[in-house]
Amino acid sequence: MIARKYRLKRWKVNKLIKRPESKKIGLFIVKTFPNKTPYHKWALTLSRKFAKKAVDRVRKRRQIYESIRLIQKEKEEKENVQYYDVALIPLKQILSKDYDTIHQNILDIFTYLDKLNS
């Protein structure tokens, strides 16, 4: 699980999900909005439509958050860079994927966020 300071509040998640702009990156639909903190803030939505069993939803949530935590730990915070509130909506195909594939997709999302700054 990622630290609380890196997670979005529920009301911000609802506001972000309603935004029409989105980008499909690998196994995720990504919605972003600029924030004023010196780091990215994350939200992950997994509904019952995604997987009927709570065990499956929680397993994937933990894998995704762990991948985010590890990558964000590696990246150092830079000044004069725009950071974002990011909402991730995984696609159903992620249920059959292993952790390495998920980790690679999260790396692609970080690359996408870096490109938004340039």
N, C-alpha and C positions, 0 to 999 in steps of 0.2 A: 504494500500500500504506500502511496506517496504521502508526504507530509501535508498537514491540513492547509498550510499556507500556499501550497501549490494546487489546491482544489478549488473549484468554483462553487459559489453559493448557489443554492437551489433556484432562487429567483433569477439569478444571472443565467443559469442553464436554460430555464424556460424561455427567457428573452432571446437567448442566442439560438435556440432550436427553431424559433419562429422566423428567424431571418431567412430570406429566400436564397441568398448566395450560399453555395456549397461547392465542394470539390471532392471528387472521388479519387482516392489515392490507395491503390492496392485493395485491401480488404476493408477499407473504412470510407465513410462519408465524413468529411471534415468541414466544420463550420468555424470560422474565425472572426474575431473582433479585436481591434487594438485595445491594449490596456496601458496603465501608467506605472505598473510595477516593474522592477528590474528582472523579471523572470516570467516564463509562460505559466498560465494557470489552466488546469485541465478538468474536463468533465467527461464522463463515459455513461452512455445510456444503453442499458440492456433490458429490454422488456420481456414479458412472458412469450410474446410472439417469436422472439429470438430462439429461446429454448424452453421447453416445458418444465424441465427439472431445474430447480434452484441450484443444485449442485453444479450443473454444467455452466450456468450463468456466472456463478461465483468463481469457478475455476478460470474461466476466460477473463473475467474482470481482474483477478489477481495477476494473471500472466501479463495482461496489457499494462496494468499499473506498475508492475515490477520492471518491465521493459522501459517505460517512461522514466521511472526513477533512476535506473542505471545510466541511461543516455543523458538525462539532465544533469546527473552528477558529474559526468565526464566533461560536459560543455561548461566553460567558464562564463560568468556573466560579463557582458561587455557594456561599456557606456555608449551613449548615442545610438542605441539600437532599439528598434520598435519591438516590443513583446506583445503577445496576443493571449486572449482568452480563447481556448480551443475546446470545442465539443466534438467528441468522436462517437460516431454511430457505426458499429461494426456490422458487416454483412453476414448473412447466415453461413456462408462458406467457411468462415473462420472456425466453426465448430470442428471441422475435420483437419485443421491445420495444426502443426506442432509449434512449440515456443519459438524456434529459430525463425520460422516464417513470419510470425507475429513481430518479432524483434526487428526483422529487416523492414517490414512495413512501417513500423514506428520510426525507424531511421529515415525512411523516405519522407515521412511527415515532417520530421525535423529539417530535412533538406528543403522541403517546400516552404517551411516557415522562414528559413534563411533567405530563400529567393524572394520572398515578399518584401524583405528589407532593401533589396537592391533594385 
